[in-house]
């Protein structure tokens, strides 16, 4: 099962996918991508909620990328798939929402922890 939501803003059309991009859902996604509302606009494919992709789904993502669509992913597996398709680091959806920082703190010794 796949949920496809189309968001239109000016010259941009964003397809938000949620579920598995496989089987008959690949053709449905292709039809939406090629539809009139998205025609001639900058395309963004939001795959942050995609849980699986079969071979046909991967081929569709390759075609979308080659046509100029921007692919957005989240998670290790989906990010790796997008990097493989595009040949560069994927746009990480998690980084768009929040920025993580790694902090390290020096180890504190207390008087009762010291050894003679």
C-alpha positions in Angstrom: 0.0 0.0 0.0 1.2 3.5 -0.8 -0.2 6.9 0.0 0.5 9.6 -2.5 -0.1 13.2 -1.6 0.5 16.0 -4.1 1.4 19.5 -2.8 1.5 22.3 -5.3 3.2 25.7 -4.6 3.7 28.0 -7.5 6.3 26.5 -9.8 6.9 23.5 -7.6 5.1 20.2 -7.2 6.0 17.9 -4.3 4.9 14.2 -4.2 4.8 12.9 -0.6 5.0 9.1 -0.6 4.2 6.9 2.4 4.3 3.1 2.4 5.9 0.7 -0.1 6.8 1.8 -3.6 6.3 -1.5 -5.2 4.0 -3.5 -7.5 1.0 -1.6 -8.9 1.9 1.4 -6.8 4.9 2.1 -9.0 2.6 2.7 -12.0 0.3 4.8 -9.9 3.2 7.0 -8.7 4.4 7.3 -12.3 0.9 8.4 -13.4 0.8 11.1 -10.7 4.3 12.3 -11.6 3.4 12.6 -15.2 0.0 14.2 -14.4 -1.2 17.7 -15.5 -0.8 19.3 -12.0 3.0 18.4 -12.0 3.6 19.1 -15.7 6.3 21.6 -16.3 7.0 22.2 -12.6 10.0 21.6 -10.4 9.4 18.2 -8.9 10.4 17.1 -5.4 9.8 13.5 -4.2 9.5 13.3 -0.4 10.2 9.7 0.6 10.7 10.2 4.3 7.8 7.8 5.0 8.6 5.1 2.4 9.2 1.7 4.0 10.3 -0.3 1.0 11.1 -0.1 -2.7 11.2 -3.0 -5.3 13.2 -3.1 -8.5 10.4 -1.3 -10.5 10.2 1.4 -7.9 13.9 1.9 -8.0 13.8 2.2 -11.8 11.1 4.9 -11.4 13.2 6.8 -8.9 16.1 6.7 -11.4 13.9 8.0 -14.2 12.6 10.7 -11.9 16.1 11.8 -10.9 17.2 11.8 -14.5 14.3 14.0 -15.3 15.4 16.5 -12.7 13.3 15.5 -9.7 14.8 16.2 -6.2 14.7 13.1 -4.0 14.3 13.5 -0.2 14.9 10.6 2.1 15.3 9.7 5.7 16.9 6.7 7.4 19.9 4.6 6.6 18.4 2.4 3.9 16.5 5.0 2.0 19.4 7.5 2.2 21.8 4.8 0.8 19.4 4.0 -2.0 19.2 7.7 -3.0 22.9 8.1 -2.8 23.3 5.1 -5.1 20.8 6.6 -7.6 22.1 10.1 -7.6 25.8 9.4 -7.0 25.9 12.1 -4.3 24.8 12.5 -0.7 21.1 12.5 -0.3 19.0 15.3 1.1 18.3 14.1 4.6 14.8 14.9 5.7 15.7 14.6 9.3 18.3 17.4 9.0 15.6 19.6 7.5 13.5 19.4 10.7 16.2 19.6 13.3 19.9 19.9 13.6 21.8 17.5 15.9 25.0 18.4 17.5 27.4 16.0 19.1 28.7 17.2 22.4 31.5 15.7 24.4 32.2 16.5 28.0 35.5 15.9 29.8 35.4 13.2 32.3 35.1 14.5 35.8 36.9 13.0 38.8 35.5 13.3 42.2 37.7 13.1 45.3 36.1 9.9 46.5 36.9 8.2 43.1 40.7 9.0 43.2 43.0 6.1 44.0 46.1 6.6 46.1 
